[in-house]
Amino acid sequence: MAFSELRDEDFITFPADAGTGLPAILQRLCRAAGFEPRIVQTAREATTQIGLAAAGLGVALLPAPLESVRIPRVRYLPVSDADAYFALAVATRERPPEPLLAGFLEVLREVCGQP
């Protein structure tokens, strides 16, 4: 789905001070599609946003893994716009990681194409 198809929708998002970065991504995607988002509700928890969407208050822009949260009357649609991405980072201690964490970090490097 192209983000421009959401022009007439009401949006549910995180408060600007929640630290997720998603309100700024929402603004960027809407402006790139030629409109300003009509934000009708904010919620600090993604599951609350999903519940609000189920109640018909609007649509929420959330990371794809949250599609595992299954609630009746909610459907998840991937956004096809090239700028529709959400950067994540991994923080670790400076000392060498334990074997399990080392294996996880190696898989992340392979998946992300990092040396």
N, CA, C and O atoms as CSV, one atom per row, in Angstrom:
chain,resi,resn,atom,element,x,y,z
A,1,MET,N,N,0.840,-1.168,0.000
A,1,MET,CA,C,0.000,0.000,0.000
A,1,MET,C,C,0.892,1.240,0.000
A,1,MET,O,O,1.833,1.335,0.789
A,2,ALA,N,N,0.599,2.167,-0.868
A,2,ALA,CA,C,1.317,3.439,-0.902
A,2,ALA,C,C,0.782,4.342,0.203
A,2,ALA,O,O,-0.417,4.354,0.482
A,3,PHE,N,N,1.670,5.088,0.821
A,3,PHE,CA,C,1.260,5.952,1.929
A,3,PHE,C,C,0.260,7.005,1.484
A,3,PHE,O,O,-0.570,7.441,2.282
A,4,SER,N,N,0.322,7.416,0.239
A,4,SER,CA,C,-0.622,8.424,-0.264
A,4,SER,C,C,-2.073,7.947,-0.167
A,4,SER,O,O,-2.987,8.770,-0.156
A,5,GLU,N,N,-2.298,6.638,-0.098
A,5,GLU,CA,C,-3.652,6.099,0.040
A,5,GLU,C,C,-4.257,6.399,1.414
A,5,GLU,O,O,-5.457,6.213,1.618
A,6,LEU,N,N,-3.435,6.858,2.348
A,6,LEU,CA,C,-3.896,7.147,3.714
A,6,LEU,C,C,-4.253,8.615,3.920
A,6,LEU,O,O,-4.506,9.045,5.046
A,7,ARG,N,N,-4.274,9.367,2.853
A,7,ARG,CA,C,-4.520,10.818,2.914
A,7,ARG,C,C,-5.747,11.191,3.746
A,7,ARG,O,O,-5.701,12.170,4.491
A,8,ASP,N,N,-6.826,10.445,3.639
A,8,ASP,CA,C,-8.081,10.802,4.306
A,8,ASP,C,C,-8.284,10.084,5.642
A,8,ASP,O,O,-9.369,10.144,6.221
A,9,GLU,N,N,-7.256,9.414,6.126
A,9,GLU,CA,C,-7.380,8.660,7.371
A,9,GLU,C,C,-7.006,9.498,8.595
A,9,GLU,O,O,-6.227,10.446,8.506
A,10,ASP,N,N,-7.580,9.125,9.727
A,10,ASP,CA,C,-7.165,9.670,11.019
A,10,ASP,C,C,-6.025,8.781,11.525
A,10,ASP,O,O,-6.017,7.575,11.281
A,11,PHE,N,N,-5.065,9.384,12.229
A,11,PHE,CA,C,-3.902,8.639,12.683
A,11,PHE,C,C,-3.823,8.557,14.205
A,11,PHE,O,O,-4.182,9.487,14.926
A,12,ILE,N,N,-3.344,7.418,14.654
A,12,ILE,CA,C,-3.019,7.167,16.056
A,12,ILE,C,C,-1.501,7.009,16.086
A,12,ILE,O,O,-0.943,6.264,15.280
A,13,THR,N,N,-0.833,7.695,16.999
A,13,THR,CA,C,0.620,7.606,17.036
A,13,THR,C,C,1.132,7.724,18.463
A,13,THR,O,O,0.363,7.942,19.399
A,14,PHE,N,N,2.421,7.580,18.611
A,14,PHE,CA,C,3.068,7.769,19.906
A,14,PHE,C,C,3.176,9.257,20.197
A,14,PHE,O,O,3.242,10.056,19.264
A,15,PRO,N,N,3.195,9.653,21.475
A,15,PRO,CA,C,3.489,11.051,21.791
A,15,PRO,C,C,4.902,11.392,21.314
A,15,PRO,O,O,5.767,10.517,21.264
A,16,ALA,N,N,5.134,12.628,20.974
A,16,ALA,CA,C,6.442,13.049,20.462
A,16,ALA,C,C,7.570,12.745,21.442
A,16,ALA,O,O,8.701,12.494,21.024
A,17,ASP,N,N,7.273,12.767,22.751
A,17,ASP,CA,C,8.325,12.546,23.752
A,17,ASP,C,C,8.512,11.069,24.117
A,17,ASP,O,O,9.247,10.757,25.054
A,18,ALA,N,N,7.863,10.167,23.394
A,18,ALA,CA,C,7.956,8.738,23.729
A,18,ALA,C,C,9.300,8.133,23.351
A,18,ALA,O,O,9.654,7.067,23.854
A,19,GLY,N,N,10.048,8.783,22.484
A,19,GLY,CA,C,11.380,8.305,22.141
A,19,GLY,C,C,11.412,7.209,21.086
A,19,GLY,O,O,12.457,6.590,20.886
A,20,THR,N,N,10.306,6.952,20.411
A,20,THR,CA,C,10.291,5.894,19.402
A,20,THR,C,C,10.767,6.367,18.036
A,20,THR,O,O,11.253,5.567,17.236
A,21,GLY,N,N,10.632,7.654,17.765
A,21,GLY,CA,C,10.962,8.180,16.446
A,21,GLY,C,C,9.831,8.022,15.444
A,21,GLY,O,O,9.891,8.595,14.356
A,22,LEU,N,N,8.802,7.259,15.787
A,22,LEU,CA,C,7.714,7.005,14.837
A,22,LEU,C,C,6.869,8.242,14.514
A,22,LEU,O,O,6.421,8.366,13.374
A,23,PRO,N,N,6.628,9.163,15.452
A,23,PRO,CA,C,5.884,10.372,15.045
A,23,PRO,C,C,6.604,11.155,13.941
A,23,PRO,O,O,5.956,11.683,13.038
A,24,ALA,N,N,7.924,11.233,14.008
A,24,ALA,CA,C,8.686,11.941,12.969
A,24,ALA,C,C,8.627,11.186,11.648
A,24,ALA,O,O,8.544,11.804,10.587
A,25,ILE,N,N,8.670,9.859,11.698
A,25,ILE,CA,C,8.558,9.058,10.478
A,25,ILE,C,C,7.176,9.257,9.863
A,25,ILE,O,O,7.053,9.399,8.646
A,26,LEU,N,N,6.139,9.268,10.695
A,26,LEU,CA,C,4.781,9.509,10.208
A,26,LEU,C,C,4.697,10.862,9.508
A,26,LEU,O,O,4.148,10.960,8.411
A,27,GLN,N,N,5.236,11.901,10.136
A,27,GLN,CA,C,5.236,13.240,9.527
A,27,GLN,C,C,5.956,13.215,8.179
A,27,GLN,O,O,5.459,13.758,7.193
A,28,ARG,N,N,7.127,12.583,8.145
A,28,ARG,CA,C,7.928,12.541,6.916
A,28,ARG,C,C,7.180,11.825,5.793
A,28,ARG,O,O,7.141,12.309,4.662
A,29,LEU,N,N,6.592,10.681,6.104
A,29,LEU,CA,C,5.875,9.917,5.081
A,29,LEU,C,C,4.650,10.672,4.564
A,29,LEU,O,O,4.381,10.676,3.362
A,30,CYS,N,N,3.914,11.305,5.468
A,30,CYS,CA,C,2.737,12.071,5.054
A,30,CYS,C,C,3.142,13.242,4.172
A,30,CYS,O,O,2.539,13.467,3.123
A,31,ARG,N,N,4.140,13.974,4.583
A,31,ARG,CA,C,4.564,15.134,3.790
A,31,ARG,C,C,5.085,14.714,2.423
A,31,ARG,O,O,4.831,15.386,1.424
A,32,ALA,N,N,5.818,13.595,2.377
A,32,ALA,CA,C,6.307,13.095,1.089
A,32,ALA,C,C,5.146,12.692,0.184
A,32,ALA,O,O,5.257,12.756,-1.040
A,33,ALA,N,N,4.031,12.275,0.789
A,33,ALA,CA,C,2.840,11.894,0.026
A,33,ALA,C,C,1.946,13.089,-0.263
A,33,ALA,O,O,0.915,12.945,-0.921
A,34,GLY,N,N,2.330,14.277,0.224
A,34,GLY,CA,C,1.596,15.492,-0.112
A,34,GLY,C,C,0.490,15.897,0.836
A,34,GLY,O,O,-0.418,16.635,0.453
A,35,PHE,N,N,0.553,15.420,2.078
A,35,PHE,CA,C,-0.473,15.831,3.039
A,35,PHE,C,C,0.092,15.867,4.456
A,35,PHE,O,O,1.158,15.316,4.728
A,36,GLU,N,N,-0.636,16.522,5.348
A,36,GLU,CA,C,-0.287,16.565,6.767
A,36,GLU,C,C,-1.128,15.519,7.496
A,36,GLU,O,O,-2.315,15.379,7.204
A,37,PRO,N,N,-0.539,14.783,8.435
A,37,PRO,CA,C,-1.338,13.773,9.139
A,37,PRO,C,C,-2.361,14.413,10.069
A,37,PRO,O,O,-2.082,15.421,10.718
A,38,ARG,N,N,-3.526,13.827,10.124
A,38,ARG,CA,C,-4.568,14.255,11.058
A,38,ARG,C,C,-4.493,13.302,12.261
A,38,ARG,O,O,-5.072,12.216,12.246
A,39,ILE,N,N,-3.771,13.731,13.292
A,39,ILE,CA,C,-3.554,12.885,14.475
A,39,ILE,C,C,-4.718,13.092,15.434
A,39,ILE,O,O,-4.957,14.203,15.906
A,40,VAL,N,N,-5.437,12.013,15.715
A,40,VAL,CA,C,-6.627,12.089,16.554
A,40,VAL,C,C,-6.393,11.507,17.945
A,40,VAL,O,O,-7.163,11.767,18.869
A,41,GLN,N,N,-5.325,10.717,18.093
A,41,GLN,CA,C,-5.069,10.081,19.385
A,41,GLN,C,C,-3.595,9.717,19.487
A,41,GLN,O,O,-2.972,9.315,18.504
A,42,THR,N,N,-3.041,9.864,20.699
A,42,THR,CA,C,-1.698,9.363,20.962
A,42,THR,C,C,-1.784,8.318,22.067
A,42,THR,O,O,-2.662,8.371,22.929
A,43,ALA,N,N,-0.862,7.374,22.023
A,43,ALA,CA,C,-0.795,6.332,23.048
A,43,ALA,C,C,0.654,5.871,23.156
A,43,ALA,O,O,1.336,5.719,22.143
A,44,ARG,N,N,1.116,5.653,24.361
A,44,ARG,CA,C,2.506,5.258,24.591
A,44,ARG,C,C,2.787,3.787,24.293
A,44,ARG,O,O,3.940,3.409,24.087
A,45,GLU,N,N,1.767,2.971,24.268
A,45,GLU,CA,C,1.946,1.530,24.035
A,45,GLU,C,C,1.419,1.154,22.655
A,45,GLU,O,O,0.325,1.561,22.263
A,46,ALA,N,N,2.205,0.377,21.929
A,46,ALA,CA,C,1.790,-0.055,20.596
A,46,ALA,C,C,0.515,-0.893,20.671
A,46,ALA,O,O,-0.361,-0.760,19.817
A,47,THR,N,N,0.403,-1.746,21.673
A,47,THR,CA,C,-0.796,-2.580,21.777
A,47,THR,C,C,-2.046,-1.733,22.038
A,47,THR,O,O,-3.141,-2.091,21.604
A,48,THR,N,N,-1.884,-0.622,22.741
A,48,THR,CA,C,-3.007,0.301,22.930
A,48,THR,C,C,-3.403,0.912,21.594
A,48,THR,O,O,-4.590,1.045,21.295
A,49,GLN,N,N,-2.414,1.283,20.792
A,49,GLN,CA,C,-2.701,1.841,19.474
A,49,GLN,C,C,-3.447,0.832,18.611
A,49,GLN,O,O,-4.376,1.196,17.889
A,50,ILE,N,N,-3.046,-0.429,18.682
A,50,ILE,CA,C,-3.721,-1.467,17.907
A,50,ILE,C,C,-5.173,-1.598,18.372
A,50,ILE,O,O,-6.079,-1.734,17.550
A,51,GLY,N,N,-5.395,-1.558,19.680
A,51,GLY,CA,C,-6.754,-1.608,20.219
A,51,GLY,C,C,-7.588,-0.418,19.777
A,51,GLY,O,O,-8.770,-0.567,19.468
A,52,LEU,N,N,-6.983,0.757,19.745
A,52,LEU,CA,C,-7.691,1.952,19.287
A,52,LEU,C,C,-8.048,1.839,17.808
A,52,LEU,O,O,-9.123,2.271,17.389
A,53,ALA,N,N,-7.148,1.260,17.021
A,53,ALA,CA,C,-7.449,1.030,15.603
A,53,ALA,C,C,-8.611,0.039,15.470
A,53,ALA,O,O,-9.489,0.220,14.626
A,54,ALA,N,N,-8.614,-1.001,16.298
A,54,ALA,CA,C,-9.705,-1.988,16.276
A,54,ALA,C,C,-11.039,-1.338,16.618
A,54,ALA,O,O,-12.084,-1.746,16.112
A,55,ALA,N,N,-10.997,-0.320,17.484
A,55,ALA,CA,C,-12.218,0.387,17.883
A,55,ALA,C,C,-12.667,1.397,16.823
A,55,ALA,O,O,-13.726,2.011,16.957
A,56,GLY,N,N,-11.861,1.564,15.771
A,56,GLY,CA,C,-12.255,2.448,14.679
A,56,GLY,C,C,-11.800,3.883,14.813
A,56,GLY,O,O,-12.280,4.747,14.080
A,57,LEU,N,N,-10.879,4.167,15.737
A,57,LEU,CA,C,-10.429,5.545,15.916
A,57,LEU,C,C,-9.509,6.030,14.801
A,57,LEU,O,O,-9.443,7.233,14.549
A,58,GLY,N,N,-8.809,5.144,14.135
A,58,GLY,CA,C,-7.889,5.555,13.082
A,58,GLY,C,C,-6.920,4.444,12.745
A,58,GLY,O,O,-7.133,3.283,13.093
A,59,VAL,N,N,-5.837,4.823,12.050
A,59,VAL,CA,C,-4.804,3.869,11.676
A,59,VAL,C,C,-3.526,4.214,12.426
A,59,VAL,O,O,-3.286,5.373,12.765
A,60,ALA,N,N,-2.716,3.206,12.679
A,60,ALA,CA,C,-1.454,3.400,13.393
A,60,ALA,C,C,-0.306,2.918,12.522
A,60,ALA,O,O,-0.408,1.874,11.878
A,61,LEU,N,N,0.780,3.668,12.500
A,61,LEU,CA,C,1.996,3.283,11.806
A,61,LEU,C,C,2.904,2.611,12.833
A,61,LEU,O,O,3.383,3.256,13.765
A,62,LEU,N,N,3.137,1.305,12.655
A,62,LEU,CA,C,3.888,0.527,13.635
A,62,LEU,C,C,4.902,-0.370,12.932
A,62,LEU,O,O,4.724,-0.692,11.757
A,63,PRO,N,N,5.964,-0.780,13.630
A,63,PRO,CA,C,6.922,-1.716,13.032
A,63,PRO,C,C,6.255,-3.052,12.686
A,63,PRO,O,O,5.374,-3.520,13.407
A,64,ALA,N,N,6.679,-3.650,11.590
A,64,ALA,CA,C,6.067,-4.878,11.069
A,64,ALA,C,C,5.974,-6.022,12.076
A,64,ALA,O,O,4.974,-6.740,12.049
A,65,PRO,N,N,6.952,-6.243,12.968
A,65,PRO,CA,C,6.818,-7.372,13.896
A,65,PRO,C,C,5.575,-7.311,14.790
A,65,PRO,O,O,5.158,-8.337,15.329
A,66,LEU,N,N,4.982,-6.133,14.953
A,66,LEU,CA,C,3.785,-6.027,15.783
A,66,LEU,C,C,2.569,-6.657,15.124
A,66,LEU,O,O,1.510,-6.768,15.742
A,67,GLU,N,N,2.716,-7.065,13.885
A,67,GLU,CA,C,1.601,-7.721,13.220
A,67,GLU,C,C,1.306,-9.078,13.862
A,67,GLU,O,O,0.286,-9.699,13.562
A,68,SER,N,N,2.179,-9.529,14.728
A,68,SER,CA,C,1.912,-10.771,15.474
A,68,SER,C,C,0.841,-10.568,16.545
A,68,SER,O,O,0.307,-11.543,17.074
A,69,VAL,N,N,0.523,-9.319,16.868
A,69,VAL,CA,C,-0.539,-9.020,17.829
A,69,VAL,C,C,-1.866,-9.124,17.081
A,69,VAL,O,O,-2.214,-8.252,16.285
A,70,ARG,N,N,-2.582,-10.178,17.343
A,70,ARG,CA,C,-3.832,-10.448,16.626
A,70,ARG,C,C,-5.027,-10.001,17.455
A,70,ARG,O,O,-5.271,-10.505,18.551
A,71,ILE,N,N,-5.762,-9.049,16.907
A,71,ILE,CA,C,-6.970,-8.529,17.535
A,71,ILE,C,C,-8.057,-8.512,16.461
A,71,ILE,O,O,-7.802,-8.076,15.338
A,72,PRO,N,N,-9.254,-8.974,16.784
A,72,PRO,CA,C,-10.337,-8.924,15.785
A,72,PRO,C,C,-10.529,-7.508,15.234
A,72,PRO,O,O,-10.375,-6.525,15.959
A,73,ARG,N,N,-10.858,-7.419,13.972
A,73,ARG,CA,C,-11.125,-6.177,13.241
A,73,ARG,C,C,-9.866,-5.364,12.943
A,73,ARG,O,O,-9.957,-4.201,12.551
A,74,VAL,N,N,-8.688,-5.974,13.129
A,74,VAL,CA,C,-7.446,-5.282,12.792
A,74,VAL,C,C,-6.758,-6.039,11.665
A,74,VAL,O,O,-6.607,-7.259,11.718
A,75,ARG,N,N,-6.347,-5.299,10.652
A,75,ARG,CA,C,-5.539,-5.906,9.604
A,75,ARG,C,C,-4.275,-5.078,9.434
A,75,ARG,O,O,-4.273,-3.864,9.633
A,76,TYR,N,N,-3.217,-5.753,9.068
A,76,TYR,CA,C,-1.909,-5.124,8.911
A,76,TYR,C,C,-1.566,-5.068,7.430
A,76,TYR,O,O,-1.637,-6.075,6.726
A,77,LEU,N,N,-1.193,-3.884,6.967
A,77,LEU,CA,C,-0.843,-3.696,5.571
A,77,LEU,C,C,0.583,-3.160,5.480
A,77,LEU,O,O,0.907,-2.169,6.134
A,78,PRO,N,N,1.433,-3.791,4.690
A,78,PRO,CA,C,2.794,-3.255,4.539
A,78,PRO,C,C,2.769,-1.959,3.736
A,78,PRO,O,O,1.990,-1.817,2.793
A,79,VAL,N,N,3.614,-1.033,4.111
A,79,VAL,CA,C,3.731,0.244,3.407
A,79,VAL,C,C,4.838,0.087,2.370
A,79,VAL,O,O,5.949,-0.330,2.696
A,80,SER,N,N,4.530,0.420,1.126
A,80,SER,CA,C,5.471,0.179,0.035
A,80,SER,C,C,6.424,1.338,-0.246
A,80,SER,O,O,7.365,1.178,-1.023
A,81,ASP,N,N,6.205,2.489,0.362
A,81,ASP,CA,C,7.059,3.652,0.104
A,81,ASP,C,C,8.505,3.365,0.503
A,81,ASP,O,O,8.768,2.744,1.533
A,82,ALA,N,N,9.434,3.827,-0.328
A,82,ALA,CA,C,10.858,3.560,-0.084
A,82,ALA,C,C,11.339,4.126,1.249
A,82,ALA,O,O,12.246,3.565,1.864
A,83,ASP,N,N,10.748,5.225,1.701
A,83,ASP,CA,C,11.172,5.849,2.959
A,83,ASP,C,C,10.485,5.258,4.184
A,83,ASP,O,O,10.684,5.755,5.292
A,84,ALA,N,N,9.688,4.220,4.016
A,84,ALA,CA,C,8.956,3.613,5.136
A,84,ALA,C,C,9.846,2.564,5.797
A,84,ALA,O,O,9.695,1.366,5.561
A,85,TYR,N,N,10.758,3.024,6.613
A,85,TYR,CA,C,11.652,2.121,7.333
A,85,TYR,C,C,11.829,2.627,8.750
A,85,TYR,O,O,11.579,3.794,9.051
A,86,PHE,N,N,12.259,1.735,9.602
A,86,PHE,CA,C,12.457,2.061,11.009
A,86,PHE,C,C,13.802,1.480,11.423
A,86,PHE,O,O,13.955,0.262,11.512
A,87,ALA,N,N,14.761,2.334,11.673
A,87,ALA,CA,C,16.103,1.878,12.036
A,87,ALA,C,C,16.129,1.390,13.479
A,87,ALA,O,O,15.553,2.011,14.373
A,88,LEU,N,N,16.799,0.282,13.685
A,88,LEU,CA,C,16.989,-0.265,15.025
A,88,LEU,C,C,18.475,-0.379,15.300
A,88,LEU,O,O,19.281,-0.472,14.374
A,89,ALA,N,N,18.832,-0.373,16.557
A,89,ALA,CA,C,20.228,-0.513,16.947
A,89,ALA,C,C,20.326,-1.513,18.096
A,89,ALA,O,O,19.361,-1.737,18.826
A,90,VAL,N,N,21.485,-2.095,18.239
A,90,VAL,CA,C,21.752,-3.022,19.331
A,90,VAL,C,C,22.866,-2.422,20.187
A,90,VAL,O,O,23.916,-2.036,19.673
A,91,ALA,N,N,22.631,-2.348,21.476
A,91,ALA,CA,C,23.644,-1.842,22.405
A,91,ALA,C,C,24.172,-3.014,23.229
A,91,ALA,O,O,23.398,-3.828,23.732
A,92,THR,N,N,25.485,-3.090,23.361
A,92,THR,CA,C,26.108,-4.146,24.170
A,92,THR,C,C,27.180,-3.530,25.049
A,92,THR,O,O,27.597,-2.388,24.853
A,93,ARG,N,N,27.610,-4.315,26.018
A,93,ARG,CA,C,28.716,-3.861,26.862
A,93,ARG,C,C,30.011,-3.922,26.061
A,93,ARG,O,O,30.086,-4.613,25.045
A,94,GLU,N,N,31.038,-3.194,26.523
A,94,GLU,CA,C,32.317,-3.150,25.816
A,94,GLU,C,C,33.092,-4.455,25.918
A,94,GLU,O,O,33.870,-4.774,25.018
A,95,ARG,N,N,32.903,-5.203,26.970
A,95,ARG,CA,C,33.671,-6.444,27.129
A,95,ARG,C,C,33.199,-7.493,26.111
A,95,ARG,O,O,32.096,-7.387,25.575
A,96,PRO,N,N,34.024,-8.486,25.851
A,96,PRO,CA,C,33.625,-9.529,24.883
A,96,PRO,C,C,32.320,-10.202,25.312
A,96,PRO,O,O,32.123,-10.485,26.493
A,97,PRO,N,N,31.432,-10.456,24.349
A,97,PRO,CA,C,30.132,-11.036,24.698
A,97,PRO,C,C,30.233,-12.520,25.049
A,97,PRO,O,O,31.155,-13.220,24.631
A,98,GLU,N,N,29.260,-12.970,25.825
A,98,GLU,CA,C,29.128,-14.397,26.121
A,98,GLU,C,C,28.812,-15.126,24.806
A,98,GLU,O,O,28.352,-14.497,23.853
A,99,PRO,N,N,29.051,-16.434,24.744
A,99,PRO,CA,C,28.864,-17.180,23.485
A,99,PRO,C,C,27.469,-17.023,22.852
A,99,PRO,O,O,27.366,-16.866,21.636
A,100,LEU,N,N,26.421,-17.064,23.641
A,100,LEU,CA,C,25.076,-16.941,23.079
A,100,LEU,C,C,24.877,-15.581,22.413
A,100,LEU,O,O,24.362,-15.495,21.298
A,101,LEU,N,N,25.289,-14.526,23.106
A,101,LEU,CA,C,25.178,-13.187,22.538
A,101,LEU,C,C,26.085,-13.037,21.326
A,101,LEU,O,O,25.696,-12.410,20.341
A,102,ALA,N,N,27.274,-13.596,21.379
A,102,ALA,CA,C,28.198,-13.521,20.238
A,102,ALA,C,C,27.565,-14.150,18.998
A,102,ALA,O,O,27.680,-13.611,17.897
A,103,GLY,N,N,26.894,-15.293,19.177
A,103,GLY,CA,C,26.226,-15.943,18.056
A,103,GLY,C,C,25.102,-15.098,17.496
A,103,GLY,O,O,24.939,-14.992,16.280
A,104,PHE,N,N,24.325,-14.494,18.387
A,104,PHE,CA,C,23.234,-13.612,17.966
A,104,PHE,C,C,23.778,-12.425,17.175
A,104,PHE,O,O,23.235,-12.083,16.125
A,105,LEU,N,N,24.837,-11.798,17.665
A,105,LEU,CA,C,25.422,-10.646,16.980
A,105,LEU,C,C,25.973,-11.039,15.612
A,105,LEU,O,O,25.891,-10.260,14.662
A,106,GLU,N,N,26.529,-12.236,15.509
A,106,GLU,CA,C,27.033,-12.709,14.218
A,106,GLU,C,C,25.895,-12.874,13.215
A,106,GLU,O,O,26.030,-12.490,12.053
A,107,VAL,N,N,24.785,-13.439,13.654
A,107,VAL,CA,C,23.628,-13.584,12.768
A,107,VAL,C,C,23.123,-12.198,12.341
A,107,VAL,O,O,22.786,-11.996,11.175
A,108,LEU,N,N,23.071,-11.257,13.269
A,108,LEU,CA,C,22.644,-9.897,12.925
A,108,LEU,C,C,23.557,-9.291,11.865
A,108,LEU,O,O,23.089,-8.679,10.905
A,109,ARG,N,N,24.855,-9.466,12.048
A,109,ARG,CA,C,25.804,-8.913,11.071
A,109,ARG,C,C,25.575,-9.522,9.683
A,109,ARG,O,O,25.609,-8.815,8.676
A,110,GLU,N,N,25.345,-10.827,9.640
A,110,GLU,CA,C,25.101,-11.487,8.350
A,110,GLU,C,C,23.809,-10.980,7.707
A,110,GLU,O,O,23.784,-10.667,6.516
A,111,VAL,N,N,22.751,-10.902,8.490
A,111,VAL,CA,C,21.460,-10.471,7.967
A,111,VAL,C,C,21.525,-9.020,7.482
A,111,VAL,O,O,20.935,-8.672,6.459
A,112,CYS,N,N,22.235,-8.197,8.213
A,112,CYS,CA,C,22.298,-6.768,7.876
A,112,CYS,C,C,23.416,-6.441,6.897
A,112,CYS,O,O,23.535,-5.296,6.459
A,113,GLY,N,N,24.244,-7.434,6.545
A,113,GLY,CA,C,25.331,-7.186,5.608
A,113,GLY,C,C,26.455,-6.375,6.215
A,113,GLY,O,O,27.153,-5.650,5.505
A,114,GLN,N,N,26.640,-6.486,7.514
A,114,GLN,CA,C,27.699,-5.748,8.200
A,114,GLN,C,C,28.917,-6.645,8.377
A,114,GLN,O,O,28.771,-7.851,8.574
A,115,PRO,N,N,30.119,-6.074,8.310
A,115,PRO,CA,C,31.338,-6.889,8.523
A,115,PRO,C,C,31.477,-7.312,9.981
A,115,PRO,O,O,32.436,-7.996,10.337
